[in-house]
Amino acid sequence: MVAPLLETRALTYVVQGRTLLDAVSLTVNPGELLALVGPNGAGKSTLIALVAGDLIPTSGAILLDGAVLATLSPHAQALRRAVLRQRSGVSLPFSAYEVALMGRSPHLRGRAEGPADHAITRESLARTEMLTYAERAVPTLSGGEQARVNMARALTQQAPLLLLDEPTAALDLRHQHRVLQLARAVTANGGAALVVLHDLNLAAMYADRIALLHEGRLRACGEPWATLRADLLSAVYGVRVIVLPHPHSGGPLVLTCPDQMYANHEERCYALTDA
């Protein structure tokens, strides 16, 4: 049996007496894209920050490529995972090429960049459709273009695990699909991806499994049809949800009826998932 590239065991994070993440256990396996979904404040970004090493868990364990995360140096972590954070703006006038090239830093170890590093950087910019913007200062780019540059940096890092926090948030329809296709390409080569998404239909289209968080707790985790259940989504999001087969893919297609809001959706959620 192949070991997970990422595993969390009863991962808990408490700050100022508030539990932001409560005993969440997940695995992300080689060849898999796991989508992390849930309403605002569910704990999605907190989970990404914990497994990226940006936060220290209150309790529980994180294993990265079989090693306890806390025992790994920042360099060792960077060789194993690349992180695209929700907020990763660049205020200094670095060019798009320079930002993408930063992804090679874990591989340099004191040496100067070589032809292979530059070739990888150019390829990553081309794959995110940003090569023609390579000499542009990043602060002059649009939000979506900056997001694509940062995705290129993550790809340039060539880590086996991608941690992507809302990578589609600033992107148009074409590039939303493009960034998830790039993540899928990493998984096709034996890597893995943990991706925070708000668009449930994108999650259904690209994820092997979907993990649903609410109030810091894991409510469901499984294949798209198993997680994207109308009753569960209606309870968690507080709006009536209908789930139908997609006319082309056959996967779940999530539709909402915003005129039917549930004021007591938290109580409904606990009743549905804790029974």
Buried (B, 14 or more C-beta within 10 A) or exposed (E): EEEBBBBBBEBBBBEEEEBBBBBBEBBBBBBBBBBBBBBEEBBBBBBBBBBBBEBEBBEBBBBBBEEEBEEBEEEBBBBBBBBBBBEBEBEEEBBBBBBBBBBBBBBEEEEEBEEEBEEBBBBBBEBBBBBEBBEBBBEEBEEBBBBBBBBBBBBBBBBBBBBBBBBBBBBEEEBBBBBBEBBBEBBEEEBBBBBBBBBBBBBBBBBBBBBBBBBBBBBBBBBBBEBBBBEBBBBBBBBBBEBEEBEEEEBBBBEBEEEEEBEEBBEBBBEBBEE
